[in-house]
Amino acid sequence: DQQVKQNSPSLSVQEGRISILNCDYTNSMFDYFLWYKKYPAEGPTFLISISSIKDKNEDGRFTVFLNKSAKHLSLHIVPSQPGDSAVYFCAAGGGGADGLTFGKGTHLIIQP
Amino acid sequence: SAVISQKPSRDICQRGTSLTIQCQVDSQVTMMFWYRQQPGQSLTLIATANQGSEATYESGFVIDKFPISRPNLTFSTLTVSNMSPEDSSIYLCSVGQAENTEAFFGQGTRLTVV
């Protein structure tokens, strides 16, 4: 049973436009959510997180939105840049002492 | 964020043998975790490495197959024992502080079992 789902294996966006990556979850006990970016042959890099008590968190070009009633979160990247091309993982956790549950990832491709 | 060094970065191993992966952090961390990413799959938590005591394993993972050590707050090892081709995966070390939510990852070990 997959508790964190990323239903789009890939997404293609034109440079300069907005990239929107989506994630759904089933476990209401998750306390916080994170987005990671991964290049080939590297480990995941932390991008941004959001607590379950908030509905938005912004850091530069990255904004994460959380809709608890829908059990849905999204990552917005604006404007999209060529260096943003990578696999993006959505993850959820119950606390810093717990490990994370990951989605399968979405491969974002930024086209010039 | 902590600097995490994972060794080896990749290896090709014969079935039936064992491989030990090392994870070294440049600062003391409360939490250390081991994950596996099988081809085309998400990252799956194997276990939490506990300092000075036995690791806490997730469902589907056992100590005999994945023994873990954590002698101090900056170092941990994961051994993949009696390997089979199904163990071919990327193995990742992750660290964090119990009071924070962010977790940081090493570069991973790409294991191929032949």
gemmi code that builds the backbone of each chain (N, CA, C; Angstrom):
import gemmi

chains = {
    "A": [
        ("ASP", (0.847, -1.185, 0.000), (0.000, 0.000, 0.000), (0.893, 1.250, 0.000)),
        ("GLN", (0.771, 2.037, -1.056), (1.639, 3.189, -1.191), (1.013, 4.370, -0.472)),
        ("GLN", (1.675, 4.865, 0.558), (1.115, 5.945, 1.360), (1.383, 7.317, 0.757)),
        ("VAL", (2.396, 7.431, -0.083), (2.720, 8.690, -0.750), (2.776, 8.405, -2.241)),
        ("LYS", (1.987, 9.144, -3.005), (1.872, 8.858, -4.434), (2.206, 10.078, -5.278)),
        ("GLN", (3.031, 9.850, -6.272), (3.280, 10.854, -7.286), (2.844, 10.215, -8.600)),
        ("ASN", (1.718, 10.654, -9.096), (1.073, 9.962, -10.211), (1.634, 10.314, -11.578)),
        ("SER", (2.466, 11.346, -11.634), (3.055, 11.719, -12.929), (4.513, 11.282, -12.946)),
        ("PRO", (4.862, 10.259, -13.722), (6.268, 9.839, -13.777), (7.166, 10.905, -14.395)),
        ("SER", (6.600, 11.721, -15.291), (7.417, 12.757, -15.919), (6.576, 13.984, -16.243)),
        ("LEU", (7.278, 15.104, -16.370), (6.625, 16.380, -16.662), (7.597, 17.223, -17.476)),
        ("SER", (7.104, 17.778, -18.576), (7.936, 18.623, -19.426), (7.406, 20.048, -19.394)),
        ("VAL", (8.292, 21.010, -19.116), (7.894, 22.415, -18.967), (8.888, 23.289, -19.717)),
        ("GLN", (8.380, 24.336, -20.310), (9.256, 25.255, -21.032), (9.990, 26.170, -20.048)),
        ("GLU", (11.232, 26.443, -20.350), (12.050, 27.339, -19.528), (11.327, 28.663, -19.325)),
        ("GLY", (11.344, 29.157, -18.075), (10.701, 30.427, -17.756), (9.268, 30.290, -17.272)),
        ("ARG", (8.658, 29.124, -17.585), (7.272, 28.902, -17.153), (7.241, 28.310, -15.752)),
        ("ILE", (6.044, 28.088, -15.238), (5.883, 27.494, -13.922), (5.830, 25.970, -14.029)),
        ("SER", (6.556, 25.305, -13.133), (6.474, 23.845, -13.024), (5.650, 23.523, -11.786)),
        ("ILE", (4.691, 22.640, -11.938), (3.851, 22.227, -10.804), (3.934, 20.719, -10.661)),
        ("LEU", (4.476, 20.283, -9.533), (4.626, 18.859, -9.245), (3.647, 18.490, -8.138)),
        ("ASN", (2.940, 17.397, -8.332), (1.870, 17.025, -7.419), (2.187, 15.763, -6.627)),
        ("CYS", (1.553, 15.675, -5.456), (1.781, 14.542, -4.560), (0.517, 14.327, -3.727)),
        ("ASP", (0.119, 13.085, -3.580), (-1.027, 12.735, -2.737), (-0.584, 11.769, -1.655)),
        ("TYR", (-1.243, 11.809, -0.519), (-0.893, 10.898, 0.556), (-2.163, 10.342, 1.190)),
        ("THR", (-2.014, 9.234, 1.895), (-3.187, 8.583, 2.488), (-3.160, 8.582, 4.009)),
        ("ASN", (-1.988, 8.756, 4.606), (-1.846, 8.638, 6.057), (-2.065, 9.994, 6.728)),
        ("SER", (-3.148, 10.125, 7.486), (-3.465, 11.390, 8.154), (-2.509, 11.709, 9.306)),
        ("MET", (-1.675, 10.746, 9.682), (-0.770, 10.949, 10.815), (0.526, 11.652, 10.413)),
        ("PHE", (0.760, 11.842, 9.143), (1.970, 12.550, 8.738), (1.955, 13.970, 9.299)),
        ("ASP", (3.078, 14.380, 9.891), (3.172, 15.701, 10.506), (3.827, 16.734, 9.609)),
        ("TYR", (4.622, 16.269, 8.669), (5.307, 17.220, 7.809), (5.640, 16.556, 6.492)),
        ("PHE", (5.888, 17.396, 5.512), (6.105, 16.926, 4.152), (7.316, 17.643, 3.567)),
        ("LEU", (8.051, 16.923, 2.736), (9.282, 17.469, 2.179), (9.357, 17.182, 0.685)),
        ("TRP", (10.099, 18.013, 0.002), (10.425, 17.776, -1.405), (11.938, 17.675, -1.545)),
        ("TYR", (12.344, 16.660, -2.323), (13.756, 16.456, -2.611), (13.950, 16.462, -4.116)),
        ("LYS", (15.149, 16.873, -4.510), (15.549, 16.888, -5.918), (16.717, 15.923, -6.058)),
        ("LYS", (16.698, 15.135, -7.118), (17.773, 14.154, -7.295), (18.289, 14.167, -8.726)),
        ("TYR", (19.612, 14.363, -8.841), (20.289, 14.203, -10.116), (20.811, 12.767, -10.202)),
        ("PRO", (21.042, 12.267, -11.427), (21.620, 10.926, -11.576), (22.948, 10.799, -10.835)),
        ("ALA", (23.165, 9.664, -10.204), (24.410, 9.334, -9.502), (24.661, 10.231, -8.285)),
        ("GLU", (23.647, 10.926, -7.818), (23.775, 11.712, -6.591), (22.659, 11.330, -5.628)),
        ("GLY", (22.865, 11.648, -4.341), (21.802, 11.445, -3.380), (20.761, 12.548, -3.482)),
        ("PRO", (19.576, 12.338, -2.921), (18.541, 13.386, -2.940), (18.999, 14.622, -2.180)),
        ("THR", (18.642, 15.781, -2.696), (18.962, 17.058, -2.059), (17.685, 17.683, -1.529)),
        ("PHE", (17.696, 18.051, -0.257), (16.518, 18.657, 0.353), (16.227, 20.012, -0.291)),
        ("LEU", (14.933, 20.241, -0.622), (14.534, 21.497, -1.239), (13.722, 22.371, -0.280)),
        ("ILE", (12.626, 21.838, 0.181), (11.684, 22.635, 0.973), (10.771, 21.685, 1.728)),
        ("SER", (10.271, 22.146, 2.867), (9.349, 21.317, 3.646), (8.170, 22.167, 4.112)),
        ("ILE", (7.156, 21.485, 4.609), (5.995, 22.178, 5.163), (5.420, 21.348, 6.295)),
        ("SER", (5.055, 22.028, 7.352), (4.414, 21.365, 8.478), (2.935, 21.153, 8.170)),
        ("SER", (2.350, 20.159, 8.803), (0.930, 19.875, 8.557), (0.012, 20.967, 9.080)),
        ("ILE", (0.551, 21.883, 9.910), (-0.297, 22.960, 10.441), (-0.306, 24.189, 9.524)),
        ("LYS", (0.467, 24.127, 8.452), (0.519, 25.240, 7.513), (-0.079, 24.820, 6.178)),
        ("ASP", (-0.376, 25.821, 5.337), (-0.871, 25.489, 4.011), (0.028, 26.005, 2.900)),
        ("LYS", (1.069, 26.735, 3.277), (1.980, 27.268, 2.263), (3.328, 27.553, 2.899)),
        ("ASN", (4.376, 27.255, 2.134), (5.721, 27.635, 2.535), (6.495, 28.012, 1.282)),
        ("GLU", (7.217, 29.113, 1.368), (7.884, 29.660, 0.189), (9.371, 29.843, 0.475)),
        ("ASP", (10.205, 29.504, -0.518), (11.641, 29.709, -0.399), (12.184, 30.007, -1.787)),
        ("GLY", (12.345, 31.299, -2.054), (12.858, 31.695, -3.366), (11.908, 31.303, -4.481)),
        ("ARG", (12.410, 30.533, -5.441), (11.577, 30.116, -6.572), (10.655, 28.942, -6.245)),
        ("PHE", (10.806, 28.392, -5.058), (10.065, 27.181, -4.684), (8.975, 27.502, -3.667)),
        ("THR", (7.773, 27.030, -3.959), (6.650, 27.170, -3.031), (5.955, 25.828, -2.915)),
        ("VAL", (5.686, 25.420, -1.691), (4.932, 24.184, -1.479), (3.578, 24.559, -0.889)),
        ("PHE", (2.527, 23.949, -1.431), (1.161, 24.145, -0.969), (0.645, 22.828, -0.399)),
        ("LEU", (-0.051, 22.925, 0.733), (-0.614, 21.725, 1.356), (-2.122, 21.883, 1.518)),
        ("ASN", (-2.869, 20.918, 1.035), (-4.317, 20.867, 1.197), (-4.635, 19.621, 2.009)),
        ("LYS", (-4.779, 19.804, 3.324), (-4.951, 18.652, 4.204), (-6.257, 17.922, 3.966)),
        ("SER", (-7.306, 18.669, 3.674), (-8.604, 18.005, 3.483), (-8.566, 17.084, 2.275)),
        ("ALA", (-7.783, 17.468, 1.265), (-7.663, 16.648, 0.061), (-6.480, 15.693, 0.141)),
        ("LYS", (-5.684, 15.802, 1.198), (-4.451, 15.009, 1.347), (-3.592, 15.164, 0.088)),
        ("HIS", (-3.330, 16.387, -0.241), (-2.628, 16.713, -1.478), (-1.643, 17.849, -1.224)),
        ("LEU", (-0.454, 17.708, -1.808), (0.481, 18.824, -1.786), (1.095, 18.995, -3.161)),
        ("SER", (1.588, 20.203, -3.402), (2.195, 20.486, -4.694), (3.414, 21.377, -4.487)),
        ("LEU", (4.343, 21.227, -5.403), (5.549, 22.056, -5.431), (5.494, 22.905, -6.694)),
        ("HIS", (5.596, 24.207, -6.504), (5.619, 25.134, -7.627), (7.029, 25.693, -7.777)),
        ("ILE", (7.529, 25.670, -8.993), (8.840, 26.239, -9.287), (8.622, 27.315, -10.347)),
        ("VAL", (8.974, 28.561, -9.975), (8.769, 29.626, -10.941), (9.823, 30.708, -10.782)),
        ("PRO", (10.491, 31.144, -11.850), (10.421, 30.550, -13.172), (11.280, 29.283, -13.249)),
        ("SER", (10.908, 28.369, -14.106), (11.675, 27.138, -14.268), (12.959, 27.423, -15.041)),
        ("GLN", (14.032, 26.764, -14.602), (15.340, 26.952, -15.215), (15.888, 25.608, -15.682)),
        ("PRO", (16.814, 25.611, -16.641), (17.371, 24.333, -17.141), (17.952, 23.459, -16.024)),
        ("GLY", (18.572, 24.074, -15.025), (19.150, 23.319, -13.922), (18.126, 22.639, -13.034)),
        ("ASP", (16.861, 22.961, -13.232), (15.803, 22.316, -12.451), (15.471, 20.924, -12.995)),
        ("SER", (15.984, 20.581, -14.150), (15.732, 19.251, -14.718), (16.339, 18.187, -13.803)),
        ("ALA", (15.492, 17.357, -13.231), (15.915, 16.357, -12.253), (14.688, 15.517, -11.893)),
        ("VAL", (14.894, 14.530, -11.032), (13.770, 13.779, -10.472), (13.412, 14.398, -9.123)),
        ("TYR", (12.129, 14.678, -8.920), (11.657, 15.288, -7.682), (10.862, 14.263, -6.881)),
        ("PHE", (11.247, 14.106, -5.617), (10.568, 13.172, -4.729), (9.787, 13.932, -3.671)),
        ("CYS", (8.584, 13.511, -3.462), (7.763, 13.965, -2.359), (7.961, 12.975, -1.210)),
        ("ALA", (8.085, 13.473, 0.024), (8.272, 12.594, 1.172), (7.429, 13.099, 2.339)),
        ("ALA", (7.085, 12.195, 3.229), (6.271, 12.549, 4.391), (6.818, 11.857, 5.621)),
        ("GLY", (6.629, 12.502, 6.776), (7.142, 11.929, 8.008), (6.277, 12.291, 9.204)),
        ("GLY", (6.516, 11.550, 10.313), (5.751, 11.798, 11.526), (6.521, 12.591, 12.562)),
        ("GLY", (7.811, 12.827, 12.325), (8.625, 13.562, 13.291), (10.087, 13.355, 12.959)),
        ("GLY", (10.980, 14.217, 13.526), (12.393, 14.141, 13.183), (13.037, 12.817, 13.537)),
        ("ALA", (12.474, 12.117, 14.514), (13.049, 10.842, 14.923), (12.560, 9.683, 14.064)),
        ("ASP", (11.639, 9.953, 13.173), (11.104, 8.910, 12.300), (11.729, 9.032, 10.923)),
        ("GLY", (11.790, 7.908, 10.213), (12.211, 7.955, 8.831), (11.098, 8.513, 7.967)),
        ("LEU", (11.389, 8.648, 6.684), (10.460, 9.245, 5.738), (9.859, 8.199, 4.820)),
        ("THR", (8.648, 8.496, 4.350), (7.982, 7.687, 3.337), (7.997, 8.490, 2.048)),
        ("PHE", (8.507, 7.885, 0.989), (8.715, 8.595, -0.266), (7.725, 8.166, -1.338)),
        ("GLY", (7.437, 9.104, -2.250), (6.756, 8.759, -3.483), (7.769, 8.223, -4.488)),
        ("LYS", (7.270, 7.842, -5.668), (8.149, 7.241, -6.661), (8.923, 8.268, -7.471)),
        ("GLY", (8.562, 9.511, -7.356), (9.300, 10.556, -8.043), (8.663, 10.982, -9.352)),
        ("THR", (8.933, 12.223, -9.718), (8.513, 12.782, -11.012), (9.741, 13.353, -11.701)),
        ("HIS", (9.972, 12.912, -12.928), (11.112, 13.410, -13.697), (10.702, 14.701, -14.402)),
        ("LEU", (11.256, 15.809, -13.940), (10.955, 17.123, -14.523), (11.988, 17.441, -15.603)),
        ("ILE", (11.495, 17.790, -16.772), (12.366, 18.147, -17.887), (12.041, 19.582, -18.286)),
        ("ILE", (13.039, 20.450, -18.197), (12.862, 21.853, -18.580), (13.395, 22.025, -20.000)),
        ("GLN", (12.517, 22.424, -20.875), (12.896, 22.572, -22.290), (13.246, 24.021, -22.606)),
        ("PRO", (14.309, 24.215, -23.385), (14.720, 25.594, -23.713), (13.723, 26.268, -24.650)),
    ],
    "B": [
        ("SER", (23.594, 22.284, 6.623), (23.400, 20.851, 6.479), (24.723, 20.120, 6.658)),
        ("ALA", (24.675, 18.854, 7.079), (25.869, 18.065, 7.305), (26.445, 17.578, 5.981)),
        ("VAL", (27.765, 17.335, 6.000), (28.414, 16.718, 4.849), (28.489, 15.218, 5.115)),
        ("ILE", (27.948, 14.449, 4.203), (27.826, 13.007, 4.384), (28.657, 12.297, 3.331)),
        ("SER", (29.567, 11.433, 3.782), (30.401, 10.675, 2.854), (30.010, 9.215, 2.931)),
        ("GLN", (29.721, 8.638, 1.789), (29.293, 7.256, 1.738), (30.280, 6.474, 0.872)),
        ("LYS", (30.711, 5.310, 1.366), (31.651, 4.480, 0.625), (31.213, 3.028, 0.644)),
        ("PRO", (31.402, 2.252, -0.437), (31.859, 2.741, -1.740), (30.733, 3.446, -2.483)),
        ("SER", (31.046, 4.144, -3.546), (30.007, 4.800, -4.336), (29.298, 3.788, -5.232)),
        ("ARG", (30.015, 2.740, -5.612), (29.418, 1.664, -6.407), (30.245, 0.410, -6.258)),
        ("ASP", (29.601, -0.731, -6.507), (30.321, -2.000, -6.460), (29.536, -3.039, -7.238)),
        ("ILE", (30.269, -3.976, -7.774), (29.679, -5.147, -8.425), (30.133, -6.357, -7.627)),
        ("CYS", (29.177, -7.130, -7.132), (29.504, -8.222, -6.212), (28.936, -9.542, -6.719)),
        ("GLN", (29.586, -10.627, -6.305), (29.116, -11.961, -6.643), (28.008, -12.369, -5.690)),
        ("ARG", (27.041, -13.086, -6.183), (25.974, -13.578, -5.309), (26.555, -14.456, -4.223)),
        ("GLY", (25.932, -14.375, -3.040), (26.390, -15.166, -1.905), (27.402, -14.453, -1.030)),
        ("THR", (27.959, -13.355, -1.530), (28.932, -12.605, -0.739), (28.226, -11.480, 0.019)),
        ("SER", (28.989, -10.732, 0.814), (28.438, -9.621, 1.606), (29.209, -8.345, 1.303)),
        ("LEU", (28.543, -7.223, 1.439), (29.170, -5.922, 1.219), (28.819, -5.007, 2.387)),
        ("THR", (29.815, -4.320, 2.913), (29.580, -3.345, 3.981), (29.742, -1.943, 3.432)),
        ("ILE", (28.712, -1.130, 3.651), (28.682, 0.258, 3.198), (28.892, 1.160, 4.405)),
        ("GLN", (29.758, 2.149, 4.238), (30.070, 3.053, 5.334), (29.441, 4.425, 5.105)),
        ("CYS", (29.036, 5.048, 6.195), (28.472, 6.399, 6.165), (29.144, 7.227, 7.246)),
        ("GLN", (29.820, 8.293, 6.836), (30.548, 9.170, 7.755), (29.983, 10.583, 7.634)),
        ("VAL", (29.674, 11.189, 8.772), (29.131, 12.549, 8.791), (30.155, 13.469, 9.441)),
        ("ASP", (30.200, 14.739, 8.977), (31.221, 15.648, 9.480), (30.821, 16.331, 10.791)),
        ("SER", (29.646, 16.020, 11.324), (29.217, 16.586, 12.596), (28.314, 15.566, 13.304)),
        ("GLN", (28.162, 15.731, 14.585), (27.343, 14.790, 15.340), (25.862, 14.961, 14.977)),
        ("VAL", (25.217, 13.854, 14.734), (23.794, 13.874, 14.399), (23.049, 12.900, 15.294)),
        ("THR", (21.820, 13.257, 15.602), (21.020, 12.394, 16.456), (20.573, 11.148, 15.696)),
        ("MET", (20.092, 11.386, 14.474), (19.439, 10.316, 13.730), (20.247, 9.916, 12.497)),
        ("MET", (20.337, 8.610, 12.273), (20.915, 8.087, 11.035), (19.995, 6.980, 10.533)),
        ("PHE", (19.731, 7.018, 9.250), (18.812, 6.061, 8.628), (19.482, 5.443, 7.407)),
        ("TRP", (19.008, 4.260, 7.055), (19.427, 3.609, 5.812), (18.199, 3.354, 4.955)),
        ("TYR", (18.333, 3.707, 3.653), (17.267, 3.525, 2.682), (17.771, 2.677, 1.517)),
        ("ARG", (16.823, 2.124, 0.789), (17.125, 1.398, -0.443), (16.238, 1.947, -1.546)),
        ("GLN", (16.808, 2.090, -2.741), (16.019, 2.483, -3.901), (16.239, 1.446, -4.984)),
        ("GLN", (15.263, 0.578, -5.145), (15.335, -0.424, -6.207), (15.025, 0.247, -7.542)),
        ("PRO", (15.476, -0.362, -8.643), (15.287, 0.258, -9.958), (13.838, 0.642, -10.225)),
        ("GLY", (13.617, 1.906, -10.566), (12.287, 2.387, -10.903), (11.350, 2.565, -9.724)),
        ("GLN", (11.871, 2.436, -8.518), (11.024, 2.513, -7.328), (11.367, 3.724, -6.468)),
        ("SER", (10.561, 3.937, -5.456), (10.836, 5.018, -4.529), (11.878, 4.583, -3.507)),
        ("LEU", (12.305, 5.532, -2.686), (13.208, 5.197, -1.592), (12.404, 4.509, -0.484)),
        ("THR", (12.943, 3.407, 0.012), (12.274, 2.655, 1.070), (13.170, 2.600, 2.294)),
        ("LEU", (12.620, 2.940, 3.442), (13.386, 2.924, 4.687), (13.673, 1.489, 5.103)),
        ("ILE", (14.963, 1.186, 5.302), (15.362, -0.139, 5.783), (15.327, -0.165, 7.313)),
        ("ALA", (16.026, 0.812, 7.920), (16.136, 0.803, 9.378), (16.664, 2.130, 9.880)),
        ("THR", (16.453, 2.351, 11.167), (17.040, 3.461, 11.904), (18.238, 2.927, 12.660)),
        ("ALA", (19.401, 3.561, 12.460), (20.619, 3.136, 13.136), (20.689, 3.822, 14.494)),
        ("ASN", (20.701, 3.066, 15.562), (20.703, 3.607, 16.919), (22.098, 3.484, 17.516)),
        ("GLN", (22.568, 4.581, 18.119), (23.902, 4.537, 18.684), (23.949, 3.612, 19.887)),
        ("GLY", (24.866, 2.677, 19.863), (25.103, 1.812, 21.008), (24.047, 0.745, 21.254)),
        ("SER", (23.107, 0.609, 20.343), (22.104, -0.443, 20.505), (21.674, -0.950, 19.132)),
        ("GLU", (20.856, -1.972, 19.144), (20.442, -2.594, 17.889), (19.592, -1.637, 17.060)),
        ("ALA", (19.742, -1.726, 15.764), (18.960, -0.887, 14.864), (17.488, -1.255, 14.914)),
        ("THR", (16.646, -0.316, 14.534), (15.205, -0.543, 14.459), (14.830, -0.761, 13.007)),
        ("TYR", (14.353, -1.962, 12.696), (14.102, -2.348, 11.309), (12.637, -2.144, 10.928)),
        ("GLU", (12.433, -1.756, 9.682), (11.085, -1.626, 9.132), (10.572, -3.002, 8.704)),
        ("SER", (9.272, -3.054, 8.525), (8.649, -4.297, 8.094), (9.263, -4.767, 6.779)),
        ("GLY", (9.622, -6.032, 6.734), (10.210, -6.599, 5.526), (11.725, -6.629, 5.525)),
        ("PHE", (12.347, -6.042, 6.535), (13.811, -6.021, 6.637), (14.221, -6.638, 7.978)),
        ("VAL", (15.266, -7.481, 7.942), (15.696, -8.182, 9.155), (17.185, -8.008, 9.375)),
        ("ILE", (17.568, -8.140, 10.639), (18.953, -7.902, 11.035), (19.918, -8.890, 10.398)),
        ("ASP", (19.500, -10.123, 10.200), (20.398, -11.123, 9.626), (20.798, -10.766, 8.203)),
        ("LYS", (19.904, -10.133, 7.478), (20.154, -9.777, 6.091), (20.845, -8.409, 5.989)),
        ("PHE", (20.484, -7.489, 6.867), (21.012, -6.121, 6.822), (21.545, -5.696, 8.193)),
        ("PRO", (22.615, -6.318, 8.674), (23.167, -5.877, 9.951), (23.683, -4.448, 9.866)),
        ("ILE", (23.432, -3.685, 10.918), (23.784, -2.264, 10.968), (24.566, -2.005, 12.244)),
        ("SER", (25.593, -1.179, 12.117), (26.328, -0.735, 13.293), (26.270, 0.777, 13.367)),
        ("ARG", (26.325, 1.292, 14.615), (26.438, 2.736, 14.811), (27.212, 2.955, 16.106)),
        ("PRO", (28.533, 2.958, 16.021), (29.349, 3.057, 17.224), (29.369, 4.454, 17.856)),
        ("ASN", (29.068, 5.496, 17.077), (29.083, 6.858, 17.624), (28.109, 7.734, 16.839)),
        ("LEU", (28.135, 9.045, 17.108), (27.142, 9.958, 16.514), (27.529, 10.452, 15.122)),
        ("THR", (28.640, 9.944, 14.571), (29.048, 10.415, 13.243), (29.269, 9.289, 12.239)),
        ("PHE", (29.069, 8.047, 12.614), (29.432, 6.931, 11.736), (28.443, 5.784, 11.858)),
        ("SER", (28.165, 5.156, 10.694), (27.312, 3.970, 10.688), (27.708, 3.100, 9.504)),
        ("THR", (27.454, 1.802, 9.623), (27.650, 0.893, 8.505), (26.398, 0.062, 8.288)),
        ("LEU", (26.173, -0.284, 7.033), (25.109, -1.206, 6.628), (25.780, -2.337, 5.862)),
        ("THR", (25.510, -3.572, 6.244), (26.011, -4.731, 5.519), (24.852, -5.387, 4.791)),
        ("VAL", (25.048, -5.685, 3.528), (24.087, -6.462, 2.757), (24.665, -7.876, 2.687)),
        ("SER", (23.998, -8.812, 3.334), (24.552, -10.158, 3.529), (24.003, -11.152, 2.524)),
        ("ASN", (24.838, -12.146, 2.203), (24.403, -13.251, 1.343), (23.615, -12.719, 0.141)),
        ("MET", (24.273, -11.895, -0.627), (23.578, -11.141, -1.668), (23.054, -11.997, -2.802)),
        ("SER", (21.940, -11.548, -3.352), (21.344, -12.140, -4.545), (21.088, -11.003, -5.534)),
        ("PRO", (20.831, -11.328, -6.804), (20.569, -10.253, -7.783), (19.442, -9.311, -7.369)),
        ("GLU", (18.491, -9.798, -6.576), (17.382, -8.953, -6.119), (17.835, -7.840, -5.180)),
        ("ASP", (19.044, -7.955, -4.655), (19.590, -6.914, -3.780), (20.229, -5.769, -4.572)),
        ("SER", (20.267, -5.896, -5.874), (20.821, -4.822, -6.705), (19.956, -3.578, -6.549)),
        ("SER", (20.528, -2.536, -5.996), (19.781, -1.318, -5.659), (20.778, -0.201, -5.398)),
        ("ILE", (20.232, 0.970, -5.155), (21.023, 2.060, -4.582), (20.717, 2.089, -3.093)),
        ("TYR", (21.760, 2.091, -2.277), (21.602, 2.155, -0.825), (22.052, 3.536, -0.366)),
        ("LEU", (21.220, 4.174, 0.445), (21.455, 5.558, 0.829), (21.446, 5.723, 2.346)),
        ("CYS", (22.423, 6.469, 2.822), (22.486, 6.861, 4.217), (21.824, 8.227, 4.357)),
        ("SER", (21.080, 8.438, 5.408), (20.414, 9.717, 5.652), (20.628, 10.115, 7.105)),
        ("VAL", (20.800, 11.415, 7.343), (21.028, 11.885, 8.716), (20.126, 13.061, 9.024)),
        ("GLY", (19.889, 13.272, 10.309), (19.100, 14.413, 10.739), (19.172, 14.553, 12.246)),
        ("GLN", (18.519, 15.584, 12.748), (18.413, 15.782, 14.188), (16.976, 15.486, 14.606)),
        ("ALA", (16.810, 14.867, 15.739), (15.482, 14.442, 16.173), (14.517, 15.614, 16.299)),
        ("GLU", (15.055, 16.820, 16.620), (14.174, 17.966, 16.820), (13.860, 18.703, 15.522)),
        ("ASN", (14.509, 18.310, 14.441), (14.250, 18.938, 13.145), (13.558, 17.968, 12.213)),
        ("THR", (12.961, 18.517, 11.175), (12.251, 17.644, 10.239), (13.070, 17.330, 8.994)),
        ("GLU", (14.067, 18.169, 8.672), (14.831, 17.933, 7.449), (15.778, 16.750, 7.634)),
        ("ALA", (15.893, 15.943, 6.625), (16.857, 14.844, 6.594), (17.735, 15.018, 5.365)),
        ("PHE", (19.022, 14.709, 5.510), (19.977, 14.910, 4.436), (20.587, 13.575, 4.046)),
        ("PHE", (20.931, 13.461, 2.770), (21.354, 12.184, 2.223), (22.792, 12.192, 1.738)),
        ("GLY", (23.425, 11.016, 1.846), (24.688, 10.794, 1.181), (24.445, 10.587, -0.309)),
        ("GLN", (25.533, 10.390, -1.050), (25.410, 10.272, -2.507), (24.943, 8.898, -2.942)),
        ("GLY", (24.905, 7.946, -1.998), (24.385, 6.630, -2.331), (25.463, 5.654, -2.763)),
        ("THR", (25.151, 4.369, -2.628), (26.014, 3.283, -3.094), (25.215, 2.464, -4.094)),
        ("ARG", (25.695, 2.426, -5.316), (25.002, 1.647, -6.355), (25.567, 0.239, -6.350)),
        ("LEU", (24.748, -0.713, -5.941), (25.177, -2.108, -5.821), (24.565, -2.935, -6.935)),
        ("THR", (25.426, -3.684, -7.616), (24.983, -4.642, -8.633), (25.455, -6.015, -8.208)),
        ("VAL", (24.535, -6.957, -8.126), (24.879, -8.321, -7.734), (24.739, -9.218, -8.965)),
        ("VAL", (25.820, -9.943, -9.265), (25.817, -10.794, -10.478), (25.951, -12.267, -10.113)),
    ],
}
model = gemmi.Model(1)
for chain_id, residues in chains.items():
    chain = gemmi.Chain(chain_id)
    for i, (resn, *xyz) in enumerate(residues, 1):
        res = gemmi.Residue()
        res.name, res.seqid = resn, gemmi.SeqId(i, " ")
        for name, pos in zip(("N", "CA", "C"), xyz):
            atom = gemmi.Atom()
            atom.name, atom.element = name, gemmi.Element(name[0])
            atom.pos, atom.b_iso = gemmi.Position(*pos), 0.0
            res.add_atom(atom)
        chain.add_residue(res)
    model.add_chain(chain)
structure = gemmi.Structure()
structure.add_model(model)
structure.setup_entities()
